[in-house]
Amino acid sequence: MSGGSYGRGKAPERACLKPEFWPDADRALWQAATTPGDVLDDCVAARADHSAASNRKAESGYGRWLTFLGGACPETLALAPAERITVARARDYVRALQDLGNASQTILARLQELGEVARVMNPAGNWAFLNRLAARVRASHKPARSKSHLQLSDNLLGLGLDLIVQATSTNDLDAARLHRDGLIIALLTLVPIPRKNLAELQIGSSVINFSGRWRIILDKSQTKTRQHHETDWPEALVEPLEAYLACHRPLLTGRNGRWASDTGDALWISSDGSPLTQIALYDVIRKRTKAAFGTAINPHLFRDAAATTLAIADPGHVRIAAPLLGHRSFATTERHYRQAHAMEAHRSFIDVIFPEPEDKP
């Protein structure tokens, strides 16, 4: 559960209404759009080929729109779904989001989500005004927080490796935590995958040992772009991984704390003896980076750090940041390039962090 002023139940005006609480017409249209149908049917569901995560994001954003309508103009909930989405109301929606202190990127995401569901509610509708409104928000964008404190990847990697070293000089539980946290930070630095994928790594299915060579494999259902992702486990972290699996992970899985639960094959284990959740992993990374740098670095900023490090250290190859980070590409026409060179991109990034020593005369 999130804390602060906007924790669960503390700010109902920010809530994203769940589909079960949507008006009947909205819920029926959305369910029809997301339910798989016959691929030979011309009326196959419009959102059936989208990932579950993508659909959840869209329905969350639309739920936020309905929350706004319920507070600002509840009488509109009696209208047909598409009739409610007008230029004037969309503008009022943006103003309401701004008044609540939402960052420009958040507002842009909400407009995108509204547009995605609007096309479900009325595929023939002209929703271009949402794009124009988004363009105006983008033009006036002011970063919610400065990234001037962003650490480069070599600093983040150094922190991870330092924690692993510290684990060799302390007691068992503290050593397990230090080693685990160091390995998480070092791995995220060298393999900057999304937090969800990092938290859900499983031994034997997504972290696999092929004849002594460790690999990370994410199938299409696990990635945001719905494309297979496969890369080497960084060679510099193989020994720390194997030490974690042989010594520290068994200690953590044997814990019986308040939140203990079946750990299964989860790679990351909490000190309570349960799989480390996304939120817990987020907190671990922020805590360790704040202690080291004075400012907390969240997992997503590791991806910014990777792109920034490449731009500074090897500007001629900066375009490999797209496949490295699992983005579709810099442009749609480069889609196949990204797929073909994703592995090369990752190895190039590793070379930036671990350059080969120059030959001495």
C-alpha positions as CSV (number, residue, x, y, z in Angstrom):
1,M,0.0,0.0,0.0
2,S,1.3,3.4,-0.9
3,G,1.8,6.0,1.8
4,G,1.8,9.8,2.0
5,S,-1.0,12.2,1.2
6,Y,-2.3,10.1,-1.7
7,G,-2.2,6.6,-0.3
8,R,-5.1,4.2,-1.0
9,G,-8.4,5.7,0.1
10,K,-6.9,9.1,1.0
11,A,-7.6,10.9,-2.3
12,P,-10.8,9.5,-3.9
13,E,-10.6,12.2,-6.6
14,R,-7.5,10.5,-7.9
15,A,-9.0,7.0,-8.0
16,C,-9.1,4.9,-11.2
17,L,-12.5,3.4,-11.3
18,K,-12.3,-0.4,-11.8
19,P,-14.3,-1.9,-14.8
20,E,-16.8,-3.6,-12.4
21,F,-17.9,-0.1,-11.3
22,W,-18.2,1.4,-14.8
23,P,-21.6,2.2,-16.3
24,D,-23.1,-0.9,-17.9
25,A,-22.6,0.4,-21.5
26,D,-18.9,1.2,-21.0
27,R,-18.2,-2.1,-19.3
28,A,-20.0,-4.1,-22.0
29,L,-18.1,-2.4,-24.8
30,W,-14.8,-2.8,-23.1
31,Q,-15.3,-6.5,-22.3
32,A,-16.3,-7.1,-25.9
33,A,-13.2,-5.4,-27.1
34,T,-10.8,-7.3,-24.9
35,T,-12.3,-10.8,-25.2
36,P,-10.5,-12.9,-27.8
37,G,-12.7,-13.9,-30.8
38,D,-12.3,-15.9,-34.0
39,V,-9.4,-14.5,-36.0
40,L,-11.4,-15.1,-39.2
41,D,-14.2,-13.0,-38.0
42,D,-14.2,-9.4,-39.4
43,C,-15.5,-8.2,-36.0
44,V,-12.7,-9.7,-34.0
45,A,-12.2,-7.8,-30.7
46,A,-10.3,-4.6,-31.2
47,R,-8.1,-5.0,-28.1
48,A,-7.8,-8.8,-28.0
49,D,-4.3,-8.7,-29.5
50,H,-3.0,-6.2,-27.0
51,S,-1.1,-7.5,-24.0
52,A,-2.9,-7.8,-20.6
53,A,-0.7,-5.1,-19.2
54,S,-1.5,-2.7,-22.0
55,N,-5.2,-3.3,-21.6
56,R,-5.0,-2.8,-17.8
57,K,-3.2,0.5,-18.3
58,A,-5.9,1.7,-20.7
59,E,-8.7,0.6,-18.5
60,S,-7.0,2.3,-15.5
61,G,-6.7,5.5,-17.4
62,Y,-10.4,5.4,-18.5
63,G,-11.4,4.6,-15.0
64,R,-9.6,7.9,-14.0
65,W,-11.7,9.7,-16.6
66,L,-14.9,8.3,-15.2
67,T,-13.8,9.4,-11.7
68,F,-13.4,12.9,-13.1
69,L,-16.8,12.9,-14.7
70,G,-18.4,11.5,-11.6
71,G,-17.2,14.5,-9.6
72,A,-17.3,17.3,-12.1
73,C,-20.4,16.4,-14.2
74,P,-22.1,13.2,-12.9
75,E,-25.1,13.7,-15.1
76,T,-23.0,12.8,-18.2
77,L,-22.6,9.2,-16.9
78,A,-26.2,8.7,-18.2
79,L,-25.0,9.5,-21.8
80,A,-23.6,7.0,-24.3
81,P,-19.8,6.5,-23.5
82,A,-18.5,8.2,-26.7
83,E,-20.9,11.1,-26.3
84,R,-19.3,12.1,-23.0
85,I,-15.9,12.5,-24.6
86,T,-16.0,16.1,-25.9
87,V,-13.4,18.8,-26.5
88,A,-14.7,20.9,-23.7
89,R,-14.8,18.1,-21.1
90,A,-11.4,16.8,-22.2
91,R,-10.0,20.3,-21.6
92,D,-11.7,20.4,-18.2
93,Y,-10.2,17.0,-17.5
94,V,-6.7,18.3,-18.2
95,R,-7.2,21.3,-16.0
96,A,-8.5,19.1,-13.2
97,L,-5.4,16.9,-13.5
98,Q,-3.2,20.0,-13.5
99,D,-4.9,21.4,-10.4
100,L,-4.2,18.1,-8.6
101,G,-0.5,18.6,-9.3
102,N,-0.2,15.8,-11.9
103,A,3.0,16.1,-14.0
104,S,2.8,16.7,-17.8
105,Q,3.9,13.1,-18.5
106,T,1.1,11.8,-16.3
107,I,-1.5,14.0,-18.1
108,L,-0.2,12.9,-21.5
109,A,-0.5,9.2,-20.4
110,R,-4.1,9.9,-19.3
111,L,-5.0,11.5,-22.6
112,Q,-3.4,8.6,-24.5
113,E,-5.4,6.1,-22.4
114,L,-8.6,8.0,-22.9
115,G,-8.0,8.0,-26.7
116,E,-7.4,4.3,-26.8
117,V,-10.6,3.5,-25.0
118,A,-12.5,6.2,-27.0
119,R,-11.7,4.2,-30.2
120,V,-13.3,1.2,-28.5
121,M,-16.4,3.1,-27.6
122,N,-16.7,4.5,-31.1
123,P,-14.2,3.2,-33.7
124,A,-15.6,5.6,-36.3
125,G,-15.3,8.7,-34.1
126,N,-12.9,11.6,-34.8
127,W,-10.7,11.7,-31.7
128,A,-8.0,13.8,-33.3
129,F,-8.8,16.6,-30.8
130,L,-7.3,14.5,-28.0
131,N,-4.0,14.4,-29.9
132,R,-4.1,18.2,-30.4
133,L,-4.8,18.7,-26.7
134,A,-1.9,16.4,-25.9
135,A,0.4,18.4,-28.2
136,R,-0.5,21.6,-26.2
137,V,0.3,19.8,-22.9
138,R,3.6,18.6,-24.4
139,A,4.5,22.1,-25.6
140,S,4.1,23.5,-22.1
141,H,5.8,20.6,-20.4
142,K,7.8,21.3,-17.3
143,P,9.6,18.3,-15.8
144,A,8.0,17.3,-12.5
145,R,11.5,16.7,-11.1
146,S,15.0,17.4,-12.3
147,K,17.2,14.6,-13.5
148,S,20.3,16.6,-12.6
149,H,21.0,14.0,-9.9
150,L,21.0,11.2,-12.4
151,Q,23.9,8.8,-11.8
152,L,25.8,7.3,-14.7
153,S,25.8,3.6,-15.1
154,D,29.3,3.1,-13.8
155,N,28.4,4.8,-10.5
156,L,25.3,2.6,-10.1
157,L,27.3,-0.5,-11.0
158,G,30.0,0.5,-8.5
159,L,27.3,0.7,-5.8
160,G,26.0,-2.8,-6.6
161,L,29.5,-4.3,-6.6
162,D,30.4,-2.5,-3.3
163,L,27.3,-4.0,-1.6
164,I,28.3,-7.4,-2.7
165,V,31.8,-6.9,-1.3
166,Q,30.3,-5.6,2.0
167,A,28.3,-8.8,2.3
168,T,31.5,-10.8,2.8
169,S,32.2,-9.0,6.1
170,T,29.0,-9.2,8.0
171,N,26.6,-11.7,9.6
172,D,24.3,-14.1,7.7
173,L,21.0,-12.2,7.4
174,D,22.7,-8.8,6.8
175,A,25.1,-10.5,4.3
176,A,22.1,-12.0,2.5
177,R,20.4,-8.6,2.2
178,L,23.6,-6.8,1.1
179,H,24.4,-9.4,-1.5
180,R,20.9,-9.6,-2.8
181,D,20.5,-5.8,-3.0
182,G,23.9,-5.4,-4.6
183,L,23.2,-8.1,-7.2
184,I,19.8,-6.4,-8.0
185,I,21.4,-3.0,-8.5
186,A,24.3,-4.3,-10.5
187,L,22.0,-6.5,-12.7
188,L,19.6,-3.6,-13.3
189,T,22.5,-1.4,-14.3
190,L,23.8,-3.8,-16.9
191,V,20.5,-5.3,-18.0
192,P,18.1,-2.3,-17.6
193,I,14.8,-4.2,-18.0
194,P,11.5,-2.8,-16.6
195,R,10.9,-3.2,-12.8
196,K,8.1,-5.7,-13.4
197,N,10.3,-8.0,-15.4
198,L,13.1,-7.7,-12.9
199,A,10.8,-8.5,-10.0
200,E,9.3,-11.5,-11.7
201,L,12.5,-13.3,-12.7
202,Q,12.2,-17.0,-12.1
203,I,15.0,-19.6,-11.8
204,G,14.7,-22.1,-14.6
205,S,12.2,-20.2,-16.7
206,S,13.5,-16.7,-17.1
207,V,16.9,-17.1,-15.6
208,I,18.3,-20.3,-17.1
209,N,21.7,-22.0,-17.0
210,F,22.6,-23.4,-20.4
211,S,25.6,-25.6,-19.9
212,G,27.3,-23.2,-17.5
213,R,26.2,-20.1,-19.3
214,W,23.4,-18.1,-17.7
215,R,20.8,-16.3,-19.7
216,I,17.8,-14.1,-19.1
217,I,14.8,-15.0,-21.3
218,L,11.5,-13.2,-21.4
219,D,8.7,-14.5,-23.7
220,K,6.3,-12.3,-25.5
221,S,3.7,-12.4,-22.8
222,Q,6.1,-10.9,-20.3
223,T,7.3,-7.8,-22.3
224,K,5.4,-4.5,-22.8
225,T,6.2,-4.6,-26.6
226,R,5.0,-8.3,-26.8
227,Q,8.3,-9.3,-28.3
228,H,10.7,-12.1,-27.2
229,H,13.6,-10.7,-25.2
230,E,16.8,-12.7,-24.6
231,T,20.2,-11.7,-23.4
232,D,23.2,-13.0,-21.5
233,W,23.5,-12.7,-17.8
234,P,26.5,-10.4,-17.5
235,E,29.7,-12.3,-17.1
236,A,30.9,-10.1,-14.3
237,L,27.8,-11.0,-12.3
238,V,27.8,-14.8,-12.8
239,E,29.9,-15.5,-9.7
240,P,27.8,-13.2,-7.5
241,L,24.6,-14.9,-8.9
242,E,25.9,-18.4,-8.2
243,A,27.0,-17.3,-4.7
244,Y,23.5,-15.8,-4.1
245,L,21.8,-19.0,-5.3
246,A,24.1,-21.3,-3.3
247,C,24.3,-19.4,0.0
248,H,22.1,-16.3,0.4
249,R,18.9,-17.2,-1.3
250,P,18.5,-20.5,0.7
251,L,18.9,-18.5,3.9
252,L,16.2,-16.0,2.8
253,T,13.8,-18.7,1.7
254,G,14.2,-20.4,5.1
255,R,13.0,-17.2,6.9
256,N,9.5,-17.3,8.5
257,G,8.7,-13.6,8.9
258,R,5.4,-11.9,9.1
259,W,4.9,-11.9,5.3
260,A,6.3,-15.4,4.7
261,S,4.8,-17.2,1.7
262,D,5.7,-19.8,-0.9
263,T,8.8,-18.6,-2.7
264,G,8.6,-21.1,-5.6
265,D,11.3,-20.4,-8.1
266,A,11.3,-16.6,-7.6
267,L,14.9,-15.2,-7.9
268,W,14.6,-12.4,-5.4
269,I,13.5,-13.3,-1.9
270,S,12.6,-10.9,1.0
271,S,14.0,-11.2,4.5
272,D,10.5,-12.4,5.5
273,G,10.9,-15.5,3.3
274,S,8.6,-14.5,0.5
275,P,9.1,-13.4,-3.2
276,L,10.3,-9.8,-3.3
277,T,7.4,-7.8,-4.7
278,Q,7.7,-4.9,-7.2
279,I,7.1,-2.4,-4.5
280,A,9.6,-4.0,-2.2
281,L,12.2,-4.1,-4.9
282,Y,11.5,-0.4,-5.7
283,D,12.0,0.5,-2.0
284,V,15.2,-1.5,-1.8
285,I,16.7,0.2,-4.8
286,R,15.7,3.7,-3.6
287,K,17.0,3.0,-0.1
288,R,20.4,1.8,-1.2
289,T,20.9,4.6,-3.8
290,K,19.8,7.3,-1.3
291,A,22.3,6.0,1.2
292,A,25.0,6.0,-1.4
293,F,24.3,9.2,-3.4
294,G,22.2,11.3,-1.1
295,T,19.2,11.1,-3.6
296,A,17.1,8.1,-4.2
297,I,17.3,6.7,-7.7
298,N,14.2,4.7,-8.7
299,P,14.4,1.7,-11.0
300,H,13.2,3.5,-14.1
301,L,16.0,6.0,-13.9
302,F,18.5,3.1,-14.4
303,R,17.1,3.0,-17.9
304,D,17.8,6.8,-18.3
305,A,21.2,6.2,-16.9
306,A,22.0,3.5,-19.5
307,A,20.9,5.8,-22.4
308,T,22.8,8.8,-20.9
309,T,26.0,6.7,-20.3
310,L,25.9,5.5,-23.9
311,A,25.4,9.1,-25.2
312,I,28.4,10.4,-23.2
313,A,30.8,7.4,-23.5
314,D,30.0,6.3,-27.1
315,P,27.8,8.8,-28.9
316,G,28.4,7.1,-32.2
317,H,26.3,4.2,-31.0
318,V,23.7,6.0,-29.0
319,R,20.9,4.6,-31.2
320,I,21.5,1.1,-29.7
321,A,19.7,2.5,-26.6
322,A,16.4,1.6,-28.1
323,P,16.9,-2.1,-28.4
324,L,19.0,-2.2,-25.2
325,L,16.0,-0.8,-23.3
326,G,13.4,-3.0,-25.1
327,H,11.9,0.0,-26.9
328,R,10.3,-0.7,-30.3
329,S,12.8,1.6,-32.0
330,F,13.6,5.2,-32.9
331,A,11.3,4.8,-35.8
332,T,8.8,2.2,-37.0
333,T,11.0,1.4,-40.0
334,E,13.8,0.3,-37.7
335,R,11.7,-2.4,-36.1
336,H,13.6,-5.3,-37.7
337,Y,16.9,-3.6,-37.0
338,R,16.1,-3.5,-33.3
339,Q,15.2,-7.2,-33.2
340,A,18.3,-8.3,-35.1
341,H,20.7,-6.2,-33.1
342,A,19.2,-6.4,-29.6
343,M,21.9,-8.9,-28.4
344,E,24.7,-6.8,-30.1
345,A,23.3,-3.7,-28.3
346,H,23.5,-5.3,-25.0
347,R,27.0,-6.6,-25.5
348,S,28.1,-3.1,-26.7
349,F,26.6,-1.6,-23.5
350,I,28.5,-4.1,-21.3
351,D,31.7,-3.1,-23.2
352,V,31.1,0.6,-22.3
353,I,30.9,-0.4,-18.6
354,F,33.7,-2.9,-18.7
355,P,36.1,-1.7,-21.4
356,E,39.0,-4.0,-22.4
357,P,42.2,-2.8,-20.8
358,E,44.7,-1.2,-23.2
359,D,47.8,-3.1,-24.1
360,K,50.8,-1.8,-22.2
361,P,54.0,-1.1,-24.2
